[in-house]
Amino acid sequence: MKYLLLLIAIIAEIIATSSLKASEGFTRPWPSVLVVVFYGIAFYCLSLTLKSIPLGIAYAIWSGVGIVLVSVIGLILFKQKLDLPAVIGISLIVIGVVVINVFSKSSTH
């Protein structure tokens, strides 16, 4: 259940962040509403995961997966290109999240 809540938090954060871009500085009403609603959902679900997953681990997973998926959405929906250093940096984030989940005793499975 704790990882399901974390997944919901990640998905909500991705929707909120993508809507933030689409809101064009909060000048478009519907994307702006989505930002507020989905960030609320994201933080609520993230707060529930913190009852059973350590803060640093939950945040590393939440932000790391979010960075990767928002980058992919930016590439696909907003036609934003990533250069080689950005791809390398994002790859290192993915590697860090994998290392935490596979090798860390701090991560509760």
C-alpha positions as CSV (number, residue, x, y, z in Angstrom):
1,M,0.0,0.0,0.0
2,K,2.8,2.4,0.8
3,Y,4.3,2.1,-2.6
4,L,0.9,2.5,-4.3
5,L,0.5,5.8,-2.4
6,L,3.9,6.8,-3.5
7,L,3.0,5.9,-7.1
8,I,-0.1,8.0,-6.9
9,A,1.9,10.9,-5.4
10,I,4.4,10.6,-8.3
11,I,1.6,10.5,-11.0
12,A,-0.2,13.5,-9.4
13,E,3.1,15.5,-9.3
14,I,3.8,14.7,-12.9
15,I,0.3,15.9,-13.9
16,A,0.6,19.0,-11.8
17,T,4.1,19.9,-13.1
18,S,3.0,19.4,-16.7
19,S,-0.1,21.5,-16.1
20,L,2.2,24.2,-14.6
21,K,3.9,24.5,-17.9
22,A,0.6,24.4,-19.8
23,S,-0.8,27.1,-17.4
24,E,1.6,29.7,-19.0
25,G,2.2,31.5,-15.8
26,F,-1.2,30.8,-14.4
27,T,-2.8,32.8,-17.2
28,R,-4.9,29.8,-18.4
29,P,-7.6,28.8,-15.9
30,W,-8.0,25.0,-16.4
31,P,-4.4,24.1,-16.4
32,S,-4.0,26.4,-13.3
33,V,-6.8,24.5,-11.5
34,L,-5.1,21.2,-12.4
35,V,-1.8,22.5,-10.8
36,V,-3.5,23.2,-7.5
37,V,-5.6,20.0,-7.4
38,F,-2.9,17.6,-8.4
39,Y,-0.1,19.1,-6.2
40,G,-2.6,18.8,-3.3
41,I,-3.1,15.1,-4.2
42,A,0.6,14.6,-4.6
43,F,1.6,16.1,-1.3
44,Y,-1.2,14.4,0.6
45,C,-0.3,11.0,-0.8
46,L,3.4,11.7,-0.2
47,S,2.7,12.6,3.4
48,L,0.9,9.3,3.9
49,T,3.9,7.3,2.6
50,L,6.0,9.0,5.2
51,K,4.3,7.0,7.9
52,S,6.1,3.9,6.6
53,I,8.9,5.0,4.3
54,P,11.8,7.2,5.6
55,L,11.6,10.8,4.5
56,G,14.9,10.8,2.5
57,I,14.0,7.5,0.7
58,A,10.5,8.6,-0.2
59,Y,11.6,12.0,-1.4
60,A,14.4,10.5,-3.5
61,I,12.1,8.1,-5.2
62,W,9.3,10.7,-5.6
63,S,11.6,13.4,-7.0
64,G,13.8,11.1,-9.0
65,V,11.0,9.3,-10.8
66,G,9.2,12.6,-11.3
67,I,12.3,14.3,-12.9
68,V,12.7,11.5,-15.3
69,L,9.0,11.3,-16.3
70,V,8.5,15.1,-16.5
71,S,11.6,15.2,-18.8
72,V,10.0,12.6,-21.1
73,I,6.7,14.5,-21.1
74,G,8.6,17.8,-21.8
75,L,10.3,16.0,-24.7
76,I,7.0,14.6,-26.1
77,L,4.4,17.2,-25.4
78,F,6.3,20.4,-25.3
79,K,9.0,19.4,-27.8
80,Q,11.8,20.3,-25.4
81,K,15.1,18.8,-26.3
82,L,17.7,17.4,-23.9
83,D,21.4,17.7,-24.5
84,L,23.9,15.0,-23.6
85,P,24.8,16.5,-20.2
86,A,21.1,16.5,-19.3
87,V,20.6,12.9,-20.4
88,I,23.7,11.9,-18.3
89,G,22.5,13.8,-15.3
90,I,19.0,12.2,-15.5
91,S,20.6,8.8,-16.0
92,L,22.6,9.3,-12.8
93,I,19.4,10.2,-10.9
94,V,17.8,6.9,-12.2
95,I,20.9,5.0,-11.1
96,G,20.7,6.6,-7.6
97,V,17.0,5.7,-7.2
98,V,17.8,2.1,-8.2
99,V,20.8,1.9,-5.8
100,I,18.6,3.1,-3.0
101,N,15.9,0.6,-3.7
102,V,18.1,-2.4,-4.3
103,F,21.0,-1.9,-1.9
104,S,20.0,0.4,0.9
105,K,18.9,-1.0,4.2
106,S,17.2,2.4,4.9
107,S,14.6,1.6,2.2
108,T,11.7,-0.4,3.7
109,H,10.4,-3.1,1.4
